[in-house]
Amino acid sequence: MSGKCGLCKSIIGEATPEVWIAPDDDQLLVNRSEKASALAETSVGEIMICEECYVRGLPTYFTPDDLMEIHHQFALDHMHRGEFLLAGESLRKALGQRETADIVSALALTESHLGGPEAAIPLCRRALEIDPGHFNSVRNLQLELERERLNQQE
């Protein structure tokens, strides 16, 4: 992402573009900033937020749903960077605003990277309690149960 932070107006510069492979094997060129940032749809419109403003603290005019979305978007950016501890922190902040299947599922994936299937499986199940048809949670639960089974065979 590049552009200006909607809070402090600082420039959020781009890093070298990365090639991502889509599920259909199409290649996508993704531009990300060197530091984490988030583009979030909020009650005051779409806003880009730099990491410095996020860490410093968000304005009080954001609604709980705005905060949930901002934390979720920062978590996703941290996950793409392999920064799973930071992603987990942001996801827990998002859950402090409202619990959704998307956020719990993302936390399950983060916990899988940090602690393995034992940490991820209960979160996948919780996401499915919230939304029984949540595709990512269904698939992640299958993968985590298989991973747990393989770990027990070793």
Backbone as JSON, one array per atom type, in Angstrom:
{
  "sequence": "MSGKCGLCKSIIGEATPEVWIAPDDDQLLVNRSEKASALAETSVGEIMICEECYVRGLPTYFTPDDLMEIHHQFALDHMHRGEFLLAGESLRKALGQRETADIVSALALTESHLGGPEAAIPLCRRALEIDPGHFNSVRNLQLELERERLNQQE",
  "N": [[0.83, -1.18, 0.0], [0.41, 2.23, -0.66], [0.43, 5.74, -0.08], [-1.12, 8.35, 1.82], [-1.18, 8.61, 5.34], [-4.24, 8.73, 6.9], [-4.51, 9.93, 9.33], [-2.12, 11.19, 10.44], [-1.05, 12.24, 8.19], [1.36, 11.5, 7.09], [3.58, 10.11, 4.6], [3.01, 6.94, 3.33], [5.09, 4.76, 2.2], [5.87, 2.62, -0.62], [7.09, -0.72, -0.74], [9.27, -3.03, -2.43], [7.46, -4.58, -5.01], [5.62, -7.62, -4.49], [5.18, -10.98, -5.62], [2.27, -12.75, -5.53], [0.58, -15.84, -5.37], [-2.49, -16.76, -6.55], [-5.39, -18.77, -5.56], [-6.25, -19.97, -7.94], [-3.94, -20.25, -9.33], [-3.17, -17.96, -10.65], [-0.95, -15.23, -10.98], [-0.38, -12.54, -8.84], [0.54, -9.18, -8.53], [1.59, -7.55, -5.78], [1.68, -4.61, -4.02], [3.16, -3.53, -1.14], [3.6, -1.62, 1.82], [6.72, -0.7, 3.42], [6.58, -0.78, 6.18], [4.08, -1.98, 8.46], [0.69, -1.28, 7.66], [-2.7, -0.15, 7.35], [-5.64, -0.3, 5.45], [-8.74, 0.69, 5.97], [-12.27, 0.35, 6.03], [-14.33, 2.61, 7.43], [-16.66, 4.26, 9.7], [-16.29, 6.9, 9.08], [-15.5, 6.85, 6.55], [-13.29, 5.4, 4.03], [-10.06, 4.79, 5.19], [-6.57, 5.16, 5.38], [-4.08, 3.98, 7.53], [-1.1, 4.57, 9.23], [1.56, 2.61, 10.71], [2.78, 3.89, 12.87], [0.83, 5.69, 13.86], [-1.1, 3.83, 14.57], [0.16, 2.37, 16.62], [0.64, 4.43, 18.43], [-1.92, 5.18, 19.17], [-5.41, 5.22, 18.57], [-7.82, 7.63, 17.38], [-10.59, 8.88, 19.36], [-12.97, 9.15, 18.0], [-13.52, 6.99, 16.43], [-15.74, 4.29, 15.97], [-16.74, 1.32, 17.85], [-17.0, -0.76, 15.92], [-15.46, 0.33, 13.85], [-12.94, 0.33, 15.08], [-12.62, -2.42, 15.47], [-12.4, -3.25, 12.78], [-10.1, -1.85, 11.93], [-8.12, -2.93, 13.65], [-8.3, -5.58, 12.8], [-7.49, -5.37, 10.1], [-4.84, -4.48, 10.41], [-3.84, -6.74, 11.68], [-4.06, -8.67, 9.63], [-2.21, -7.64, 7.81], [0.15, -7.88, 9.32], [0.18, -10.67, 9.54], [0.64, -11.44, 6.87], [3.2, -10.61, 6.66], [4.51, -12.38, 8.22], [4.63, -11.84, 10.88], [3.59, -13.0, 13.44], [3.16, -12.79, 16.23], [2.61, -10.04, 16.55], [0.37, -9.93, 14.91], [-1.39, -11.54, 16.39], [-1.71, -9.92, 18.67], [-3.06, -7.7, 17.56], [-5.38, -8.96, 16.65], [-6.54, -9.82, 19.04], [-7.14, -7.36, 20.13], [-9.07, -6.58, 18.27], [-11.02, -8.51, 18.83], [-11.75, -7.62, 21.29], [-13.48, -5.65, 20.69], [-15.56, -6.73, 19.1], [-16.74, -9.99, 18.45], [-16.16, -11.95, 15.68], [-16.55, -14.46, 13.14], [-14.58, -14.29, 11.16], [-12.48, -12.92, 12.44], [-11.88, -14.59, 14.64], [-11.17, -16.86, 13.23], [-8.9, -15.95, 11.88], [-7.27, -15.53, 14.09], [-7.01, -18.17, 14.91], [-5.43, -19.19, 12.82], [-3.13, -17.66, 13.21], [-2.39, -18.53, 15.79], [-1.89, -21.15, 15.17], [0.49, -20.97, 13.76], [2.11, -20.08, 15.8], [1.77, -21.83, 18.0], [0.85, -24.3, 17.22], [-1.48, -27.04, 16.42], [-2.91, -27.55, 18.78], [-3.49, -25.11, 19.95], [-4.87, -23.87, 17.91], [-7.13, -25.4, 17.14], [-9.36, -25.21, 19.06], [-10.06, -22.54, 18.58], [-10.78, -22.54, 15.86], [-13.06, -24.11, 16.09], [-14.62, -22.42, 17.68], [-15.01, -20.27, 15.91], [-16.62, -21.57, 14.07], [-18.87, -22.01, 15.64], [-19.83, -19.45, 15.76], [-20.31, -18.89, 13.06], [-21.48, -21.33, 11.29], [-21.06, -22.01, 8.61], [-18.63, -20.94, 7.85], [-16.17, -20.75, 5.61], [-13.26, -20.65, 5.67], [-12.76, -21.43, 8.31], [-13.84, -24.0, 8.43], [-12.17, -25.35, 6.63], [-9.62, -24.82, 7.78], [-9.94, -26.09, 10.26], [-10.13, -28.76, 9.48], [-7.52, -29.1, 8.42], [-5.95, -28.58, 10.72], [-6.79, -30.61, 12.47], [-5.87, -32.83, 11.09], [-3.14, -32.28, 11.13], [-2.71, -32.43, 13.89], [-3.26, -35.16, 14.28], [-1.16, -36.31, 12.82], [1.01, -35.38, 14.31], [0.61, -36.79, 16.66], [1.17, -39.34, 15.85], [3.89, -39.37, 15.6]],
  "CA": [[0.0, 0.0, 0.0], [1.09, 3.51, -0.58], [-0.48, 6.85, 0.07], [-0.92, 9.14, 3.03], [-1.92, 8.22, 6.53], [-5.4, 9.61, 7.09], [-4.46, 10.56, 10.64], [-0.99, 12.12, 10.6], [-0.74, 12.73, 6.83], [2.69, 11.07, 6.63], [3.58, 9.27, 3.41], [3.22, 5.5, 3.53], [5.78, 4.39, 0.97], [5.79, 1.24, -1.09], [8.28, -1.56, -0.8], [9.35, -3.74, -3.7], [6.27, -5.4, -5.21], [5.75, -9.05, -4.29], [4.3, -11.81, -6.43], [1.45, -13.69, -4.77], [-0.1, -16.82, -6.22], [-3.89, -16.92, -6.18], [-5.8, -20.18, -5.56], [-6.37, -20.49, -9.32], [-2.57, -20.19, -9.86], [-2.86, -16.67, -11.25], [0.02, -14.46, -10.22], [-0.8, -11.18, -8.53], [1.61, -8.3, -8.08], [1.06, -6.85, -4.61], [2.53, -3.56, -3.46], [2.95, -3.31, 0.28], [4.53, -0.65, 2.4], [7.82, -1.32, 4.17], [6.06, -0.99, 7.52], [2.67, -2.35, 8.48], [-0.31, -0.23, 7.52], [-4.02, -0.72, 7.12], [-6.67, 0.46, 4.73], [-9.95, 0.2, 6.62], [-13.55, 1.01, 5.79], [-14.83, 3.03, 8.74], [-17.87, 5.1, 9.67], [-15.92, 8.19, 8.52], [-15.01, 6.58, 5.2], [-12.1, 4.57, 3.9], [-8.92, 5.52, 5.72], [-5.31, 4.46, 5.51], [-3.47, 4.31, 8.81], [0.29, 4.1, 9.33], [1.86, 1.85, 11.93], [3.09, 4.8, 13.97], [-0.44, 6.15, 14.44], [-1.75, 2.66, 15.17], [0.85, 2.08, 17.89], [0.47, 5.59, 19.31], [-3.29, 5.14, 19.67], [-6.39, 5.67, 17.59], [-8.72, 8.68, 17.87], [-11.81, 8.45, 20.05], [-14.17, 9.23, 17.16], [-13.79, 5.71, 15.78], [-16.74, 3.45, 16.65], [-16.23, -0.02, 18.12], [-16.86, -1.5, 14.66], [-14.3, 0.9, 13.16], [-11.75, -0.18, 15.76], [-12.51, -3.84, 15.13], [-11.93, -3.35, 11.4], [-8.71, -1.36, 11.88], [-7.27, -3.95, 14.28], [-8.32, -6.76, 11.92], [-6.67, -5.09, 8.92], [-3.43, -4.51, 10.83], [-3.49, -8.14, 11.93], [-3.86, -9.34, 8.35], [-0.93, -7.18, 7.25], [1.21, -8.53, 10.1], [0.22, -12.09, 9.17], [1.29, -11.55, 5.55], [4.62, -10.34, 6.87], [5.05, -13.41, 9.08], [4.75, -11.26, 12.22], [2.41, -13.62, 14.05], [2.91, -12.23, 17.56], [1.93, -8.76, 16.36], [-0.96, -10.23, 14.38], [-2.21, -11.99, 17.51], [-2.05, -8.76, 19.5], [-4.09, -6.92, 16.88], [-6.63, -9.74, 16.62], [-7.14, -9.78, 20.38], [-7.76, -6.02, 20.24], [-10.3, -6.62, 17.47], [-12.0, -9.3, 19.58], [-12.21, -6.78, 22.39], [-14.56, -4.79, 20.18], [-16.66, -7.6, 18.67], [-16.28, -11.3, 18.01], [-16.69, -12.42, 14.4], [-15.9, -15.69, 12.66], [-13.37, -13.91, 10.42], [-11.4, -12.57, 13.37], [-11.51, -15.79, 15.39], [-10.48, -17.74, 12.28], [-7.55, -15.4, 11.67], [-6.52, -15.8, 15.31], [-6.68, -19.6, 14.87], [-4.3, -19.34, 11.91], [-1.98, -17.08, 13.89], [-2.01, -19.44, 16.87], [-1.32, -22.35, 14.54], [1.89, -20.66, 13.46], [2.84, -19.86, 17.05], [1.7, -22.9, 18.97], [0.43, -25.58, 16.66], [-2.91, -27.35, 16.34], [-3.55, -27.52, 20.09], [-3.97, -23.74, 20.16], [-5.73, -23.44, 16.81], [-8.38, -26.18, 17.0], [-10.51, -24.6, 19.78], [-10.45, -21.29, 17.92], [-11.53, -22.92, 14.65], [-14.39, -24.55, 16.54], [-15.36, -21.23, 18.12], [-15.42, -19.55, 14.7], [-17.74, -22.31, 13.48], [-20.04, -21.75, 16.47], [-20.32, -18.12, 15.36], [-20.79, -19.01, 11.68], [-21.25, -22.73, 10.92], [-20.65, -22.16, 7.21], [-17.43, -20.14, 7.58], [-15.32, -21.63, 4.79], [-11.89, -20.73, 6.16], [-12.72, -22.18, 9.56], [-14.06, -25.41, 8.1], [-10.93, -25.87, 6.01], [-8.53, -24.78, 8.75], [-10.16, -27.12, 11.27], [-9.71, -30.03, 8.86], [-6.06, -29.13, 8.35], [-5.38, -28.65, 12.06], [-7.04, -31.95, 13.01], [-4.93, -33.73, 10.41], [-1.82, -31.97, 11.67], [-2.67, -32.99, 15.24], [-3.18, -36.61, 14.14], [0.21, -36.64, 12.39], [1.9, -35.12, 15.45], [0.43, -37.86, 17.64], [1.79, -40.56, 15.3], [5.35, -39.27, 15.67]],
  "C": [[0.87, 1.24, 0.0], [0.03, 4.59, -0.51], [-0.14, 7.61, 1.32], [-1.75, 8.56, 4.16], [-3.05, 9.23, 6.71], [-5.41, 10.31, 8.43], [-3.35, 11.59, 10.74], [-0.52, 12.72, 9.28], [0.67, 12.37, 6.36], [2.55, 10.14, 5.42], [3.85, 7.83, 3.82], [3.8, 5.0, 2.22], [5.63, 2.92, 0.64], [7.14, 0.56, -1.0], [8.33, -2.18, -2.2], [8.11, -4.61, -3.86], [6.59, -6.88, -5.03], [4.8, -9.77, -5.22], [3.59, -12.78, -5.5], [0.76, -14.61, -5.77], [-1.52, -17.0, -5.69], [-4.26, -18.4, -6.2], [-5.95, -20.79, -6.95], [-5.04, -20.43, -10.07], [-2.26, -18.92, -10.64], [-1.85, -15.95, -10.37], [-0.5, -13.03, -10.05], [0.42, -10.39, -8.06], [1.04, -7.42, -6.98], [2.1, -5.86, -4.11], [2.18, -3.38, -2.01], [3.96, -2.29, 0.75], [5.61, -1.4, 3.18], [7.4, -1.62, 5.61], [4.58, -1.35, 7.42], [1.8, -1.11, 8.35], [-1.64, -0.91, 7.26], [-4.88, 0.26, 6.34], [-7.99, -0.11, 5.22], [-11.15, 1.03, 6.21], [-14.15, 1.32, 7.15], [-16.09, 3.88, 8.58], [-17.57, 6.49, 9.13], [-15.35, 8.03, 7.11], [-13.78, 5.68, 5.22], [-10.89, 5.39, 4.34], [-7.7, 4.6, 5.78], [-4.65, 4.94, 6.79], [-2.06, 3.73, 8.85], [0.5, 3.38, 10.66], [2.13, 2.76, 13.12], [1.82, 5.3, 14.65], [-1.17, 5.0, 15.15], [-1.15, 2.36, 16.55], [0.62, 3.2, 18.9], [-0.93, 5.6, 19.93], [-4.24, 5.78, 18.67], [-7.33, 6.71, 18.19], [-10.0, 8.13, 18.47], [-13.05, 8.5, 19.17], [-14.46, 7.93, 16.42], [-14.78, 4.9, 16.63], [-16.1, 2.1, 16.99], [-16.07, -0.87, 16.85], [-15.68, -0.99, 13.83], [-13.01, 0.32, 13.76], [-11.53, -1.65, 15.45], [-11.91, -4.01, 13.73], [-10.47, -2.92, 11.28], [-7.76, -2.4, 12.47], [-7.18, -5.19, 13.38], [-7.42, -6.53, 10.71], [-5.18, -5.05, 9.26], [-2.98, -5.94, 11.08], [-3.22, -8.88, 10.62], [-2.54, -8.92, 7.71], [0.24, -7.82, 8.0], [1.31, -10.02, 9.74], [0.93, -12.29, 7.84], [2.79, -11.31, 5.65], [5.3, -11.41, 7.73], [5.25, -12.95, 10.51], [3.55, -11.73, 13.07], [2.14, -13.14, 15.48], [2.17, -10.91, 17.47], [0.52, -8.96, 15.82], [-1.89, -10.67, 15.51], [-2.63, -10.85, 18.41], [-3.17, -7.95, 18.87], [-5.43, -7.66, 16.85], [-7.31, -9.75, 17.98], [-7.77, -8.4, 20.64], [-9.07, -5.98, 19.45], [-11.4, -7.39, 18.21], [-12.53, -8.55, 20.78], [-13.34, -5.85, 21.98], [-15.79, -5.62, 19.82], [-16.06, -8.91, 18.17], [-16.96, -11.67, 16.7], [-15.94, -13.68, 14.0], [-14.6, -15.36, 11.92], [-12.2, -13.64, 11.37], [-10.95, -13.79, 14.16], [-10.76, -16.76, 14.48], [-9.06, -17.26, 12.01], [-6.68, -15.64, 12.9], [-6.13, -17.28, 15.37], [-5.46, -19.84, 13.98], [-3.02, -18.79, 12.54], [-1.48, -18.02, 14.98], [-1.43, -20.73, 16.32], [0.15, -22.15, 14.24], [2.72, -20.53, 14.73], [2.89, -21.08, 17.95], [1.23, -24.24, 18.45], [-1.06, -25.82, 16.78], [-3.62, -27.28, 17.69], [-4.14, -26.14, 20.38], [-5.01, -23.35, 19.12], [-7.09, -24.13, 16.78], [-9.54, -25.57, 17.79], [-10.98, -23.29, 19.14], [-11.21, -21.56, 16.62], [-12.95, -23.33, 15.02], [-15.24, -23.37, 17.0], [-15.85, -20.43, 16.91], [-16.61, -20.24, 14.04], [-19.0, -22.23, 14.34], [-20.67, -20.42, 16.07], [-20.96, -18.19, 13.98], [-20.5, -20.43, 11.19], [-20.8, -22.95, 9.48], [-19.37, -21.42, 6.86], [-16.38, -21.0, 6.9], [-13.91, -21.77, 5.33], [-11.79, -21.57, 7.43], [-12.94, -23.67, 9.34], [-12.77, -26.02, 7.58], [-9.77, -25.88, 7.01], [-8.7, -25.83, 9.84], [-9.76, -28.49, 10.71], [-8.19, -30.15, 8.83], [-5.42, -29.28, 9.73], [-5.62, -30.01, 12.7], [-6.11, -32.97, 12.37], [-3.51, -33.51, 10.94], [-1.66, -32.54, 13.08], [-2.52, -34.51, 15.19], [-1.77, -37.03, 13.75], [1.21, -36.43, 13.53], [1.8, -36.25, 16.48], [1.06, -39.16, 17.16], [3.3, -40.55, 15.44], [5.9, -39.74, 16.98]]
}
